[in-house]
């Protein structure tokens, strides 16, 4: 039981951070957005009635509270089980519950994508401004960070290759680590490529805001790649030194760090007061043209 005390503290931190702290931050920003930039003055930003956004916020808040309550019940249940058992908390338990915790955030991302698509469909402008300067990776991420992420990826694969007898085989961890780490980094490469070469999601977004958002997103992906490599090597080290009972706590800490790097960095860097919302105001020229057409 005493070996799992650290897990209780760390997992409780995961529950509060992912299902309370950051959701409250997101809700606070949403409420400020609706208050400071109402649909009457910034109609291009809203593709649905204001009531739709208010209901969505309530559902988001209730969902996170329900997940937090479920997590506390789970934690108490683990404590009861731990009092009658000598086993360790499964390493993948924090990951399984983390998968449930991020569902509300994924739904927000999905809504953001859908909202941007509806903005493009509603955009009736015949002429649009476009940035003709090509976007390059090193405009957003330093070569040192890129090199470090590649070094950590290759180093992690070589580390497992070495400790498992210099062979790739399904019976050891080398092949599993190679496949999983490679797939994760390939996903990051696809996201980075889409950001650099893909179409502009929000047709009204100011160029400076888009560049800032891309910079935060791309840097976060490289940091997460580095942290993933460090985490995998550390877990292997715990097994080597017979500290496997710490693996579940380390997994929870790693998952919290990914949320802090991803969602946390976005909330810290993309503040409402730094964004140009004037681009979402009603186009006076189009309004006058509509009036003339009505006459």
Secondary structure, DSSP 8 states (H G I E B T S, - for coil): -GGGHHHHHHHHHHHHIIIIIHHHHHHHHHHHHHHHS-TTT-GGG-SS-HHHHHHHHHHHHHHHHHHHHHHHHHHHHHHHHHHT------TTHHHHHHHHHTHHHHHHHHHHHHHHHHHHHH---SS-----S---GGGTS-HHHHHHHHHHHHHHHHHHHHHTTS---TTSHHHHHHHHHHHHHHHHHHHHHHHHHS--SSTT--HHHHHHHHHHHHHHHHHHHHHHHHHHHHHHHHHHTT-GGGHHHHHHHHHHHHHIIIIIHHHHHS-GGGS-GGGGS--HHHHHHHHHHH-
